Structures are given as C-alpha cells and as structure tokens.
C-alpha cells in the first residue's frame, strides 16, 4: 500500500531553531536561573513554532504529556543537511544536490522518486512545487524511505536532553554527537531523535516537556543533586519550592521529574551501599515469546514502593500490585526481590522468577513492557547459571562470567534505551535461580572483560560446535551487507588438531558432506549430544515452514530474503533446494528454495535455520537421544541428502549436521571440554577469542 503525501506547504522565512546557542549551565542556583533567563525568549519562539508553551502551570508533580509534537514544522531544511542525512543512511546522493539553498518540495519529490520508486511518494502542485519544504515534513519523508530499506543502521530513540555543546548532546542514554544539529533548545525535555551509532541524524519530535527518569544519587546539597544516569554523573538543580533531598553516604535510587530542565519532583525508591554500572534488561513473556505482556502484576518478599507520575506509595510484602500506568517498582531493602506474578521460567516448582533491582513497567500497544534495571555484576549472577550448566564447574563459570560481562558492556556503550533482552537474542537472564557457584564466579572475576587495543570486544558464544567455529562476517550481515566484516577475535577455528585430521576446504560441498556425516572427528566436543545431529524433513513439512517464515523474515530484512516479486508471500510446494555458498567453517551462508509458485534465495544462518525449522519432527543426536518441537534447525553446519520418488520428484531431505547455535566465538560445551583437559579460564578465553586480553574494568 502506497502512502501519498499531498503537500500543501508554502514557503517560509522563519529561521531554523537548530543553531548554535551558548548554554550557561552552572551548579549554583543563581547561575541556572540566569541561564534560563538568557534563553527564555529563544525557548518561547521555538515552542510557539512547535505548538507548546515552555512555562508549566506549576512546579508541582504533574502528569507527563506523551503526545509527540513534530519539530521544525515552520523551518526550512538546507540542502547540505539533507545530503548529510542521506549519506548517513548510505543512500546515493543525487548529483544535483550540491547547493547551499533550502530544499524545495519539488526537489524532495525527486529524491523520494529516486530512492523509493515503488513506495511512498510526495506529490506537489504547480502552486507549491518551488516552495521550501519544512524540516518536519522532510524528516517524515526520510523516515518513510528508511522503512522500505531495512538494511540501514539508523535507529529512532526517545532521549531526555541534559546538555548540548561543542558538537555533543548529553542525554539519559549517554552522549551523542550532533555535528549537523544543535539541541540546546530542548534541554530538560524528552525528544525523539534518529541516530546512527551514536551520531544524530535528525530530530523528530518533542515527546515530553516534563519527563521522568531514574538515577543513583551520589551527592546532594541545598541547590541540587548529582545523579548517575546510564553510567555517567549528571548535575541537576532544584526548582523553587520543593523539598531538599536528605542523603548520607551510599547510593540512593530515585525517580526524577524535570520541569524547565530543573528537578520538580524527586522520589527515593531504594538505598544501595555502592554504585556500580547499571544495565537495563527487557523482560520477555512466557517462553521468551515477545516483549509485550498483556497484563503485569508485581509482588515482593519484602516491602516495596511503586512510583507513578502522581505519587509514590509503599506496599507490604506479598501484596499483588496490578500495573495500570507507567510505574517504577523497587524493594525498600536491596535484600528483597521483586516477582512478576504468572511469568514462567525454569524455576523450581513452576515458581515465577524473582528479580533484583528495579522494574520499570510502561504501557505499550497490546499491554505493557517491563525493563529490569540493576547493577551489572548482580545481573551476571542470573546470566551465568542460565547460560552455563553448573555441572561444568567453577572454571567454566568464570569463563562465562567474563564473556557475559564483555558482551553486556559492549551493549551498554551503544546508548540504547534498553541494553539487553533476557533471551538468546542477547543472553539468557534469570531463566533459573542464582547459584552460589555463579555468584562466586562473578565475584572472583569482578570487572574482568575482554579487550583488544584497550577496547571492550563483543564476546559472542553458543552451545556446541561441530568441530569448527565460523567467521562472524559469514554468519551475520553488517550494515545490510552480507557477508559482513569479520572481527579479528571472531574467526573460524578448528576445535581439533589439524595434523591428526584435516578435512580440507569445508566451503566445498564434498568436504562439508564428509565432515558433517562423520561422528569420528577428533574434536574436543565429540562427547556432547549436539556434536552431531540428523533430521529428515518431507517436502510438505519444509513447504509449510518456508511459507510460514517467508513474509516475516522478508519483512525483517528483504535484502537477505530475495524473491522474484515484492508481492511474493509463498513459494507454493517445494520442488528443490540447493546450498549455494558456505563459509570457511563449512556453515551454510546461502540457499535457494524452488517452489511451484516462486523461488527464494535466503542468506544468513538465522534465516536458513528458521526456514528449515523441524517443528513437528524429532531431531536425533550424537548420543542417540531425540529433541522435538524446535523453532530453528540446530545449526547451519550441515550437509543434505535429497530423496526422490520414482517419477523423479523431490519428496524429502535428510540433514546431517553438527553443533548447536550460530557457531561464532566460544562454544560453551567446548569450555567444559577444555576445563576437563586442565586449561585455566584465561587460556580458554584466548583459545576461543584469539588476540584478546583480559583486563579489569573499573566499575562505578
């Protein structure tokens, strides 16, 4: 369906609000008042253009206003900024887009047609085609172009602006660079921005003029507080008339509301003896099915406080609080835990999991989302036992603690509103209770991360290898390109002695077939069930899986799921399939599926494993056991054998595979094998991640 933008805009002579401003930001109350006075006229002009007043009716705690107001509805956009936005999205620049004038409606129409010929279009009239397009409308058009090209790396996030100067914007999600845009006019407000890897592409809308956020208090005085927000210290001053926060040594977790950039309300929720790097984890529904919960009821084994936009109220242990609006829920004592009633994980006796830290529950279409914010080290208490079997021992748990910490820190530094989810999409969190072994492993390795050249690396890991690991760039796309870039520590490696057994070039079909059919490869993990597996799928079963997956996987990234027509939603009945590309480790990178209706080319291991999911068929494993109801093929390390009827028609395919998971980085069962061989945790880490160093990160 095409969206038609029937444009009625006319030319405007209003100046652009995104100009460089000197923001006087002082810690003393008088300096902050003076800064507001200097910028008052400028703020009034900006918000008049956006249809909202800057001055609140009162400084009392008030309802937040989440109705987004577009930014720049009456401001033109210069061509150089348009060119910069297109460049950041990796779009080709039109040759004519080289001037210094403001973009016109007809020029915007031309860009839309060139970049999105089959999608949303802008239609102008002779009366307005030479008029300047507004910043707001261009951003809207740009956003629509992005939705038709999912390979881009541009994200939309809501941020609270704390400060803006010297090309940088400080927010509750961290620091962003803003070379082409100055957001000093929006200090103290929550706005929606587009960014790529921390560099701002554009400002979309004002989301809230009286935003709420959370942080750890580290200093207070009569004028204001210092809060750690997303790992960074921020200074805030009080509005007139509010009570000064009393605070002693330690760290107090608070919910804050800003009005005009100053604290209008600050509500303590929980006290902690020290501040550490915090992580925000999105909690999935039952069976890790998705992020949106139809309803949310919280309880605790101790007294807990619920903070909303209107009040902070304490409830006794065991009380069932049903959430109806945005709420921050925290135990009064960190020794207590919060529990989400009805949430199912692998806890003993069907018990709903208990959570450390704070739960932030937000209304969402179809229900609510839940984010658990807690200290990084305490987060690891529940990751290590969920990812590494306790039977693998302490040394293996240390390896898991360091890889999980490194992976988490790499995500924390990406400036996202949520750093991780609690499933295998990130790393599994709180699927089982904490164990003394896991806590010991985390504390023994406290702060230790993997680095190259002093930079923390992403430490990917998986369950079991086939005897080979994979190059990361041959498993995941990067910036819409596949194969992607392979990082030096995530390269394909044999998990056996090549002098004892050399399988040859596994990117060749005949070598891969021999390797994955063999159960006698002298690999370190050959004693584990998933070392080898086998499954037979009929064409009916594969057709059903492919046709169910095609629309969803193509919508997620159409460049990796290619069909002959954009309207193709089914291949019909499968008539043939072919592996067209393998990686260095023998992993399948690309396949072609031919059907009675259409042919589809599928890239990346996740898409291929999804298309071939053995949902209704049991998979046999190396030890003779069987596993059923799998949502993905165990791995993309496989060879296939086709089965035909007498008439020459394909009727079934048997897949001979090895390993479980994506195959990049560290094998968790490989860790157990190396521990049994006497290797230490740092030797194991350097084996799976060549070139890394184990360094201690100073946690705050």
C-alpha positions as CSV (number, residue, x, y, z in Angstrom):
1,X,0.0,0.0,0.0
2,X,1.4,3.4,-1.0
3,X,1.2,6.5,1.2
4,X,0.5,9.6,-0.7
5,X,1.8,12.9,0.8
6,X,-0.4,15.6,-0.8
7,X,1.7,18.6,0.1
8,X,0.1,22.0,0.8
9,X,3.2,23.7,2.3
10,X,4.2,27.1,1.3
11,X,7.5,29.0,1.6
12,X,8.5,30.3,5.0
13,X,11.1,32.8,6.1
14,X,11.4,31.6,9.7
15,X,14.9,30.8,10.9
16,X,15.9,27.3,11.9
17,X,15.9,26.6,15.6
18,X,18.9,24.3,15.4
19,X,21.5,27.0,15.6
20,X,24.5,27.2,17.9
21,X,23.5,28.6,21.3
22,X,25.6,29.3,24.4
23,X,24.0,27.3,27.2
24,X,25.0,28.6,30.6
25,X,24.8,25.6,32.9
26,X,26.0,26.1,36.4
27,X,25.8,24.2,39.5
28,X,24.8,27.1,41.7
29,X,21.1,28.0,41.7
30,X,21.8,31.6,40.6
31,X,23.7,30.6,37.6
32,X,21.0,28.2,36.5
33,X,18.4,30.9,36.9
34,X,20.5,33.2,34.8
35,X,20.8,30.6,32.0
36,X,17.0,30.2,31.9
37,X,16.6,34.0,31.7
38,X,19.1,34.4,28.8
39,X,17.4,31.6,26.8
40,X,13.8,32.4,27.7
41,X,12.9,34.4,24.6
42,X,14.6,31.8,22.4
43,X,12.7,28.9,24.0
44,X,9.4,30.8,23.7
45,X,10.0,31.2,19.9
46,X,10.9,27.5,19.5
47,X,7.9,26.2,21.3
48,X,5.5,28.6,19.7
49,X,6.6,27.1,16.4
50,X,6.0,23.6,17.8
51,X,2.6,24.5,19.3
52,X,3.5,24.2,23.0
53,X,4.3,26.6,25.8
54,X,7.6,26.3,27.8
55,X,6.3,27.5,31.1
56,X,4.4,24.9,33.2
57,X,1.3,26.0,35.2
58,X,3.1,25.0,38.4
59,X,6.2,23.2,39.6
60,X,4.1,20.6,41.4
61,X,4.4,17.0,40.4
62,X,2.3,16.7,37.3
63,X,1.1,14.3,34.7
64,X,3.6,13.8,31.9
65,X,2.5,14.7,28.4
66,X,3.4,11.9,25.9
67,X,1.7,13.4,22.9
68,X,4.5,13.9,20.4
69,X,4.8,17.3,18.7
70,X,6.8,17.5,15.5
71,X,10.0,19.6,15.5
72,X,10.6,22.1,12.8
73,X,7.1,22.4,11.2
74,X,7.8,26.0,10.2
75,X,11.5,25.8,9.5
76,X,13.1,25.0,6.1
77,X,15.9,22.5,5.8
78,X,19.2,23.4,3.9
79,X,20.3,21.1,1.2
80,X,23.7,20.3,2.9
81,X,21.8,18.8,5.9
82,X,19.6,16.7,3.5
83,X,22.8,15.5,1.9
84,X,24.3,14.6,5.3
85,X,21.2,12.6,6.3
86,X,21.2,10.7,3.0
87,X,24.9,9.9,3.4
88,X,24.4,8.6,6.9
89,X,21.7,6.3,5.6
90,X,24.1,5.1,2.9
91,X,21.8,6.4,0.2
92,X,23.3,7.6,-3.1
93,X,23.4,11.4,-3.4
94,X,21.7,12.9,-6.4
95,X,24.2,14.8,-8.5
96,X,22.1,18.0,-8.4
97,X,22.0,18.0,-4.5
98,X,25.1,20.1,-4.1
99,X,23.8,23.6,-3.4
100,X,23.6,25.7,-0.3
101,X,20.0,26.7,-0.6
102,X,17.0,25.2,1.2
103,X,15.4,22.1,-0.1
104,X,12.2,22.7,-2.1
105,X,9.1,20.5,-2.4
106,X,9.8,19.5,-6.0
107,X,13.4,18.5,-5.0
108,X,12.1,16.4,-2.1
109,X,9.6,14.8,-4.6
110,X,12.5,14.0,-6.9
111,X,14.5,12.4,-4.0
112,X,11.5,10.3,-3.0
113,X,11.0,9.0,-6.5
114,X,14.7,8.1,-7.0
115,X,15.1,6.3,-3.7
116,X,11.7,4.8,-3.3
117,X,10.1,4.4,-6.7
118,X,7.5,1.8,-5.6
119,X,6.8,3.1,-2.1
120,X,5.5,6.3,-0.5
121,X,5.6,9.3,-2.8
122,X,5.3,13.1,-2.4
123,X,3.0,14.8,-4.9
124,X,3.2,18.6,-5.3
125,X,1.2,21.1,-7.2
126,X,2.3,23.9,-9.6
127,X,1.5,26.4,-6.9
128,X,3.8,25.0,-4.2
129,X,6.5,22.9,-6.0
130,X,9.1,25.7,-5.7
131,X,8.3,26.3,-2.0
132,X,10.7,25.3,0.7
133,X,9.8,22.0,2.4
134,X,9.7,22.1,6.2
135,X,12.2,20.3,8.3
136,X,9.4,18.3,9.9
137,X,7.9,17.1,6.6
138,X,11.4,16.2,5.2
139,X,12.1,14.1,8.4
140,X,8.8,12.4,8.0
141,X,9.5,11.5,4.3
142,X,13.0,10.4,5.2
143,X,11.6,8.1,7.9
144,X,9.3,6.5,5.4
145,X,12.2,5.9,3.0
146,X,14.0,4.1,5.8
147,X,11.1,1.8,6.4
148,X,11.3,0.5,2.9
149,X,15.1,-0.1,3.2
150,X,15.6,-2.2,6.4
151,X,19.3,-2.6,5.7
152,X,20.2,0.8,7.2
153,X,21.6,1.3,10.7
154,X,19.6,4.3,11.7
155,X,17.6,4.0,14.9
156,X,14.8,6.1,16.4
157,X,15.0,6.6,20.2
158,X,13.5,8.9,22.8
159,X,16.1,10.8,24.9
160,X,16.0,13.4,27.6
161,X,18.4,16.2,26.7
162,X,20.6,17.2,29.7
163,X,23.1,19.4,27.8
164,X,24.4,20.3,24.4
165,X,27.7,21.9,23.5
166,X,30.7,21.6,21.2
167,X,29.0,19.2,18.9
168,X,27.8,16.8,21.6
169,X,24.5,16.1,23.2
170,X,24.3,14.7,26.7
171,X,21.2,12.6,27.4
172,X,19.8,10.0,29.8
173,X,21.0,7.3,27.3
174,X,24.5,8.7,27.1
175,X,26.4,11.0,24.8
176,X,25.5,11.5,21.2
177,X,27.5,13.5,18.6
178,X,25.5,16.2,16.8
179,X,27.6,17.9,14.2
180,X,24.7,18.9,11.9
181,X,22.2,19.8,14.6
182,X,22.1,21.7,17.9
183,X,19.6,20.5,20.5
184,X,20.4,23.1,23.2
185,X,16.8,24.5,22.8
186,X,15.4,21.2,24.1
187,X,17.4,20.9,27.4
188,X,15.3,19.3,30.1
189,X,12.8,17.8,27.6
190,X,12.3,14.4,26.1
191,X,12.6,14.3,22.3
192,X,12.7,11.7,19.6
193,X,15.9,11.6,17.5
194,X,17.3,9.4,14.7
195,X,20.9,8.3,15.1
196,X,23.4,6.0,13.6
197,X,25.9,4.5,16.0
198,X,25.6,7.5,18.4
199,X,25.7,10.2,15.7
200,X,22.5,12.2,15.4
201,X,20.9,12.1,12.0
202,X,17.8,14.2,12.8
203,X,15.4,15.5,15.5
204,X,11.8,14.1,15.0
205,X,9.5,15.3,17.8
206,X,9.1,16.7,21.3
207,X,7.8,13.7,23.3
208,X,7.5,15.2,26.8
209,X,8.2,18.6,28.3
210,X,8.1,17.2,31.8
211,X,10.0,13.9,31.5
212,X,10.6,11.3,34.2
213,X,13.7,9.2,34.6
214,X,15.7,7.3,37.2
215,X,19.2,7.5,38.6
216,X,21.5,6.9,41.5
217,X,22.2,9.8,43.9
218,X,25.9,10.3,44.7
219,X,25.9,13.9,46.1
220,X,23.4,16.3,47.4
221,X,23.4,19.9,48.8
222,X,21.0,22.7,49.2
223,X,21.0,23.5,45.5
224,X,20.6,20.2,43.8
225,X,21.9,16.6,43.3
226,X,24.4,14.6,41.3
227,X,22.9,11.5,39.7
228,X,24.5,8.6,37.9
229,X,22.3,8.2,34.9
230,X,23.2,5.4,32.5
231,X,26.7,5.2,34.0
232,X,27.5,9.0,33.9
233,X,27.4,11.7,36.6
234,X,24.8,14.5,35.9
235,X,24.2,17.6,37.9
236,X,20.7,18.9,38.4
237,X,19.3,21.9,40.3
238,X,16.0,22.0,42.3
239,X,13.0,24.0,41.2
240,X,11.8,26.5,43.8
241,X,9.6,25.2,46.5
242,X,10.5,21.5,46.5
243,X,11.9,19.7,49.5
244,X,15.7,19.2,49.5
245,X,16.7,15.5,49.4
246,X,18.4,14.3,52.5
247,X,21.1,11.8,51.7
248,X,24.0,10.3,53.5
249,X,26.9,8.2,52.2
250,X,26.0,5.4,49.8
251,X,23.7,5.4,46.8
252,X,20.0,6.2,46.7
253,X,18.0,5.2,43.6
254,X,15.4,7.9,42.8
255,X,12.7,8.7,40.3
256,X,13.0,12.3,39.0
257,X,10.7,14.6,37.1
258,X,12.0,17.7,35.3
259,X,10.2,20.9,34.6
260,X,12.0,23.5,32.6
261,X,15.2,21.5,33.0
262,X,15.1,21.6,36.8
263,X,14.0,19.0,39.3
264,X,10.3,19.5,40.1
265,X,9.9,16.2,41.9
266,X,12.4,13.6,43.3
267,X,11.2,10.4,44.9
268,X,13.6,8.0,46.7
269,X,12.8,4.3,45.9
270,X,15.7,2.1,47.2
271,X,19.0,2.5,49.0
272,X,22.2,0.7,47.9
273,X,25.6,0.7,49.7
274,X,27.6,1.4,46.4
275,X,27.0,2.4,42.8
276,X,28.0,0.1,40.0
277,X,27.5,0.2,36.3
278,X,23.8,-0.4,35.7
279,X,22.2,-2.4,33.0
280,X,18.6,-2.3,31.6
281,X,17.2,-5.7,30.6
282,X,13.9,-6.1,28.8
283,X,11.8,-9.0,30.3
284,X,10.1,-11.3,27.8
285,X,6.8,-13.0,28.1
286,X,6.3,-16.7,28.8
287,X,8.7,-18.9,26.8
288,X,10.5,-15.8,25.8
289,X,7.7,-15.2,23.3
290,X,8.0,-11.4,22.9
291,X,8.3,-8.1,24.8
292,X,4.7,-7.1,25.3
293,X,2.8,-8.5,28.4
294,X,-1.0,-8.4,28.3
295,X,-1.0,-7.5,32.0
296,X,1.5,-7.1,34.7
297,X,1.1,-7.9,38.5
298,X,4.1,-7.4,40.8
299,X,4.8,-8.6,44.3
300,X,7.8,-8.9,46.6
301,X,9.1,-10.8,49.5
302,X,9.6,-7.5,51.4
303,X,8.0,-4.1,51.5
304,X,8.2,-2.3,48.1
305,X,7.4,1.1,46.7
306,X,5.6,2.0,43.5
307,X,6.3,5.4,42.0
308,X,4.0,6.8,39.3
309,X,3.5,10.3,37.8
310,X,1.2,11.1,40.7
311,X,2.6,9.5,43.8
312,X,5.0,7.1,45.5
313,X,3.2,4.5,47.6
314,X,4.6,1.7,49.8
315,X,3.0,-1.8,49.8
316,X,3.7,-4.6,52.2
317,X,5.4,-7.9,51.4
318,X,3.1,-10.3,49.5
319,X,0.8,-7.6,48.1
320,X,-0.2,-8.1,44.5
321,X,0.1,-4.7,42.7
322,X,-1.5,-4.6,39.2
323,X,0.1,-2.1,37.0
324,X,-2.3,0.3,35.1
325,X,0.1,3.2,34.1
326,X,3.9,3.8,33.9
327,X,5.3,2.7,37.1
328,X,8.7,2.3,38.8
329,X,8.7,-0.6,41.3
330,X,11.5,-1.1,43.8
331,X,12.0,-3.0,47.1
332,X,12.6,-0.8,50.1
333,X,15.6,-3.0,51.0
334,X,18.0,-4.4,48.3
335,X,17.9,-7.7,50.2
336,X,14.3,-8.2,49.0
337,X,13.3,-9.3,45.5
338,X,10.5,-8.4,43.1
339,X,8.4,-11.1,41.5
340,X,6.3,-10.9,38.3
341,X,3.2,-13.0,39.0
342,X,2.4,-15.6,36.4
343,X,5.7,-15.3,34.5
344,X,7.0,-18.7,33.5
345,X,10.7,-19.7,33.5
346,X,12.6,-22.8,34.6
347,X,12.4,-22.0,38.3
348,X,11.8,-24.9,40.7
349,X,8.1,-26.0,41.2
350,X,6.9,-23.6,38.5
351,X,7.7,-20.6,40.7
352,X,7.7,-17.2,38.9
353,X,11.2,-15.7,38.8
354,X,12.5,-13.2,41.4
355,X,14.3,-10.1,40.3
356,X,16.9,-7.8,41.9
357,X,16.9,-4.1,41.3
358,X,14.0,-2.1,39.9
359,X,11.2,-2.9,37.5
360,X,10.1,-0.2,35.1
361,X,6.7,-1.0,33.6
362,X,5.4,1.0,30.6
363,X,2.1,0.9,28.7
364,X,2.5,-0.3,25.2
365,X,0.2,-1.2,22.4
366,X,-1.4,-4.5,23.4
367,X,-0.3,-4.3,27.0
368,X,2.9,-3.4,28.9
369,X,6.7,-3.7,28.6
370,X,9.0,-4.5,31.5
371,X,12.5,-3.3,32.0
372,X,14.6,-4.6,34.9
373,X,17.4,-2.1,35.9
374,X,20.0,-3.4,38.2
375,X,23.8,-3.5,38.8
376,X,25.8,-5.2,36.1
377,X,27.5,-7.6,38.5
378,X,24.2,-8.7,40.0
379,X,22.8,-9.2,36.5
380,X,25.6,-11.6,35.9
381,X,24.5,-13.6,39.0
382,X,21.5,-14.7,36.9
383,X,23.1,-14.9,33.5
384,X,25.9,-17.4,34.4
385,X,23.6,-20.2,35.7
386,X,21.1,-19.6,32.9
387,X,23.9,-19.9,30.2
388,X,26.5,-22.3,31.7
389,X,25.5,-25.6,33.4
390,X,26.6,-25.7,37.0
391,X,27.9,-29.2,36.3
392,X,30.6,-27.6,34.1
393,X,32.3,-26.3,37.3
394,X,33.8,-23.1,38.7
395,X,36.4,-22.5,36.0
396,X,33.8,-22.8,33.2
397,X,31.5,-20.4,35.2
398,X,34.4,-17.9,35.3
399,X,34.7,-18.0,31.5
400,X,31.0,-17.5,31.2
401,X,31.1,-14.5,33.6
402,X,33.8,-12.7,31.7
403,X,32.2,-13.3,28.3
404,X,28.8,-12.3,29.5
405,X,30.2,-9.2,31.2
406,X,32.1,-8.2,28.0
407,X,29.0,-8.8,25.8
408,X,26.9,-6.7,28.2
409,X,29.3,-3.8,28.4
410,X,29.6,-3.7,24.6
411,X,25.8,-3.3,24.5
412,X,25.7,-0.7,27.4
413,X,28.1,1.5,25.4
414,X,25.7,1.7,22.4
415,X,23.5,4.4,24.0
416,X,20.2,2.4,23.7
417,X,17.2,2.8,26.0
418,X,17.3,-1.0,26.7
419,X,20.7,-2.7,26.6
420,X,19.7,-6.4,26.5
421,X,16.7,-8.7,26.4
422,X,16.5,-11.8,28.7
423,X,16.5,-14.4,25.9
424,X,19.0,-16.0,23.5
425,X,18.6,-12.9,21.3
426,X,21.0,-11.3,23.8
427,X,22.0,-13.7,26.5
428,X,19.7,-15.7,28.7
429,X,18.9,-14.0,32.1
430,X,17.2,-15.3,35.2
431,X,15.8,-18.5,33.5
432,X,17.0,-20.4,36.6
433,X,17.7,-19.1,40.1
434,X,21.1,-17.8,41.1
435,X,23.6,-20.3,42.5
436,X,26.5,-20.0,44.9
437,X,28.8,-21.2,42.1
438,X,27.7,-18.5,39.7
439,X,28.0,-15.8,42.4
440,X,31.5,-17.0,43.3
441,X,32.5,-16.9,39.6
442,X,31.2,-13.4,39.1
443,X,32.9,-12.1,42.2
444,X,36.2,-13.9,41.5
445,X,36.3,-12.3,38.1
446,X,34.8,-8.9,39.2
447,X,35.2,-6.3,36.5
448,X,37.2,-8.5,34.1
449,X,36.4,-8.0,30.4
450,X,37.9,-9.0,27.1
451,X,39.7,-6.2,25.2
452,X,41.7,-5.7,22.0
453,X,43.8,-2.5,22.0
454,X,42.1,-1.4,25.2
455,X,38.6,-1.6,23.7
456,X,36.0,-4.0,25.0
457,X,35.0,-6.5,22.4
458,X,31.7,-8.3,21.8
459,X,32.3,-11.8,23.1
460,X,29.7,-14.0,21.2
461,X,29.2,-17.5,22.3
462,X,27.0,-20.5,21.6
463,X,26.2,-24.0,22.9
464,X,28.2,-26.6,21.0
465,X,30.5,-26.6,18.0
466,X,30.5,-29.1,15.1
467,X,34.3,-29.2,15.4
468,X,34.6,-25.9,13.6
469,X,33.6,-22.3,14.5
470,X,32.6,-19.7,12.0
471,X,33.8,-16.3,10.8
472,X,31.4,-13.7,12.3
473,X,31.0,-12.0,8.9
474,X,29.9,-15.2,7.3
475,X,27.1,-15.6,9.9
476,X,25.7,-12.1,10.4
477,X,25.1,-9.2,8.0
478,X,26.6,-5.8,8.8
479,X,25.0,-2.6,7.6
480,X,22.8,-4.5,5.2
481,X,25.8,-6.2,3.6
482,X,26.3,-10.0,3.6
483,X,28.9,-11.3,4.1
484,X,29.8,-8.8,6.7
485,X,33.1,-7.8,8.3
486,X,34.8,-10.5,10.4
487,X,36.4,-9.2,13.6
488,X,39.9,-10.4,14.3
489,X,38.8,-12.3,17.5
490,X,35.7,-13.9,15.9
491,X,37.4,-16.0,13.2
492,X,36.7,-19.6,12.1
493,X,38.9,-22.1,14.0
494,X,39.1,-25.9,14.2
495,X,38.4,-27.5,17.5
496,X,40.7,-30.4,16.8
497,X,44.3,-31.0,15.8
498,X,44.6,-30.4,12.0
499,X,47.7,-32.6,12.0
500,X,45.6,-35.5,13.2
501,X,42.7,-34.8,11.0
502,X,42.5,-32.4,8.0
503,X,39.0,-32.2,6.5
504,X,40.1,-29.9,3.7
505,X,38.3,-26.8,2.4
506,X,34.9,-27.0,4.1
507,X,33.5,-24.4,1.9
508,X,33.4,-27.1,-0.8
509,X,30.3,-29.4,-0.8
510,X,32.1,-32.7,-0.9
511,X,34.3,-31.9,2.0
512,X,31.5,-30.5,4.1
513,X,29.3,-33.6,3.4
514,X,32.1,-35.9,4.5
515,X,32.8,-33.8,7.6
516,X,29.2,-33.4,8.9
517,X,28.4,-37.1,8.2
518,X,31.3,-38.3,10.3
519,X,30.9,-39.0,14.0
520,X,34.6,-39.8,14.4
521,X,36.2,-36.3,14.1
522,X,38.7,-36.0,17.0
523,X,37.2,-32.7,18.2
524,X,37.2,-31.7,21.9
525,X,33.4,-31.8,22.0
526,X,32.7,-35.1,20.4
527,X,31.3,-36.5,23.7
528,X,28.4,-34.0,23.7
529,X,25.0,-34.8,22.3
530,X,24.8,-31.9,19.8
531,X,28.2,-32.7,18.3
532,X,26.3,-34.4,15.5
533,X,22.6,-34.5,14.7
534,X,20.3,-35.7,11.9
535,X,16.7,-35.0,10.8
536,X,14.6,-36.0,7.8
537,X,12.0,-33.4,6.6
538,X,9.4,-34.1,3.9
539,X,8.7,-31.5,1.2
540,X,5.3,-31.0,2.8
541,X,6.9,-30.2,6.2
542,X,9.5,-27.9,4.6
543,X,7.0,-26.1,2.4
544,X,4.8,-25.4,5.5
545,X,7.8,-24.0,7.4
546,X,9.2,-21.9,4.4
547,X,5.8,-20.4,3.6
548,X,5.1,-19.5,7.2
549,X,8.6,-17.9,7.6
550,X,8.8,-16.1,4.2
551,X,6.6,-13.0,5.0
552,X,8.1,-12.4,8.4
553,X,11.8,-12.9,7.5
554,X,11.4,-10.9,4.3
555,X,9.8,-8.0,6.3
556,X,12.7,-8.1,8.8
557,X,15.3,-7.8,6.0
558,X,14.3,-8.2,2.4
559,X,17.9,-8.0,1.1
560,X,18.6,-11.3,2.9
561,X,15.4,-13.0,1.6
562,X,15.2,-12.3,-2.1
563,X,12.2,-13.2,-4.2
564,X,11.3,-12.5,-7.9
565,X,8.4,-10.2,-6.9
566,X,7.9,-7.9,-3.9
567,X,4.3,-9.4,-3.6
568,X,5.5,-13.0,-3.2
569,X,4.3,-14.4,0.1
570,X,4.7,-18.1,-0.7
571,X,6.8,-20.4,-2.8
572,X,4.0,-22.9,-3.1
573,X,5.1,-26.6,-2.8
574,X,8.9,-27.1,-2.5
575,X,10.3,-28.8,-5.6
576,X,14.1,-28.3,-5.0
577,X,16.7,-26.7,-2.7
578,X,20.4,-26.0,-3.1
579,X,23.3,-24.8,-0.9
580,X,24.9,-22.0,-3.0
581,X,27.5,-20.7,-0.5
582,X,29.4,-21.9,2.6
583,X,31.7,-20.2,5.0
584,X,35.2,-21.2,6.0
585,X,33.9,-23.3,8.8
586,X,31.5,-25.2,6.5
587,X,28.5,-23.3,7.7
588,X,25.8,-22.7,5.1
589,X,25.6,-19.0,4.2
590,X,23.1,-19.0,1.3
591,X,20.4,-21.4,0.0
592,X,17.9,-21.4,-2.9
593,X,14.5,-22.8,-2.3
594,X,12.5,-23.6,-5.5
595,X,8.7,-24.0,-5.4
596,X,5.7,-24.4,-7.7
597,X,4.9,-20.7,-7.3
598,X,8.2,-18.9,-6.7
599,X,11.9,-19.2,-6.0
600,X,13.5,-17.6,-2.9
601,X,17.2,-17.0,-2.1
602,X,17.9,-17.0,1.6
603,X,21.1,-15.7,3.3
604,X,22.4,-15.8,6.9
605,X,22.3,-18.8,9.2
606,X,19.3,-17.5,11.2
607,X,17.1,-17.1,8.2
608,X,18.1,-20.5,6.8
609,X,17.6,-22.3,10.2
610,X,14.2,-20.6,10.5
611,X,13.1,-21.7,7.0
612,X,14.1,-25.3,7.8
613,X,12.7,-25.4,11.4
614,X,11.9,-29.1,12.4
615,X,8.8,-28.0,14.4
616,X,6.9,-31.3,14.2
617,X,9.8,-33.7,13.7
618,X,12.2,-35.1,16.2
619,X,15.9,-34.4,15.7
620,X,18.2,-37.3,16.5
621,X,21.5,-36.5,18.3
622,X,25.0,-37.9,18.6
623,X,24.2,-39.9,21.7
624,X,21.0,-41.4,20.4
625,X,18.6,-39.0,22.1
626,X,15.9,-37.0,20.4
627,X,14.7,-33.4,20.7
628,X,11.3,-32.3,19.4
629,X,9.5,-29.0,18.7
630,X,12.5,-27.0,17.6
631,X,11.8,-23.4,16.3
632,X,15.2,-23.5,14.4
633,X,17.3,-26.1,12.8
634,X,20.0,-26.8,15.4
635,X,22.7,-25.1,13.4
636,X,23.7,-24.1,9.8
637,X,26.6,-26.5,9.9
638,X,25.0,-29.3,7.8
639,X,25.0,-31.2,4.6
640,X,21.9,-32.5,2.9
641,X,20.8,-35.6,1.0
642,X,17.8,-35.4,-1.2
643,X,15.2,-38.2,-1.6
644,X,13.2,-38.6,-4.8
645,X,10.2,-40.7,-5.8
646,X,10.2,-43.0,-8.9
647,X,8.9,-40.1,-11.0
648,X,11.9,-38.0,-10.1
649,X,10.0,-35.7,-7.8
650,X,11.7,-34.5,-4.6
651,X,9.8,-36.0,-1.6
652,X,12.2,-35.5,1.4
653,X,15.6,-34.2,2.5
654,X,17.8,-35.6,5.3
655,X,20.1,-33.1,7.0
656,X,23.3,-34.3,8.5
657,X,24.6,-31.6,10.9
658,X,26.9,-30.7,13.7
659,X,26.8,-28.3,16.6
660,X,24.0,-26.2,18.2
661,X,23.8,-22.4,17.8
662,X,25.3,-19.8,15.5
663,X,28.9,-21.1,15.8
664,X,30.7,-17.8,16.4
665,X,33.2,-17.2,19.2
666,X,33.1,-19.5,22.2
667,X,31.5,-22.9,22.5
668,X,30.1,-23.4,26.0
669,X,30.4,-27.2,25.8
670,X,33.9,-26.6,24.3
671,X,34.7,-24.7,27.5
672,X,33.8,-27.8,29.6
673,X,36.0,-30.0,27.4
674,X,39.0,-27.7,27.8
675,X,38.4,-27.4,31.6
676,X,38.5,-31.2,31.8
677,X,41.8,-31.0,29.9
678,X,43.2,-28.8,32.6
679,X,43.1,-25.4,30.9
680,X,42.5,-22.2,33.0
681,X,39.8,-19.7,32.3
682,X,42.1,-17.1,30.7
683,X,43.7,-19.9,28.5
684,X,40.2,-20.9,27.4
685,X,39.2,-17.3,26.6
686,X,42.4,-16.7,24.5
687,X,41.7,-20.0,22.7
688,X,38.2,-19.0,21.5
689,X,38.9,-15.3,21.1
690,X,42.4,-15.0,19.5
691,X,44.2,-11.7,20.2
692,X,42.2,-10.7,23.2
693,X,43.5,-9.6,26.6
694,X,41.7,-10.0,29.9
695,X,41.6,-6.6,31.6
696,X,39.8,-5.2,34.7
697,X,37.1,-2.6,34.1
698,X,36.7,-0.1,36.9
699,X,33.0,-0.3,37.8
700,X,31.2,2.7,39.2
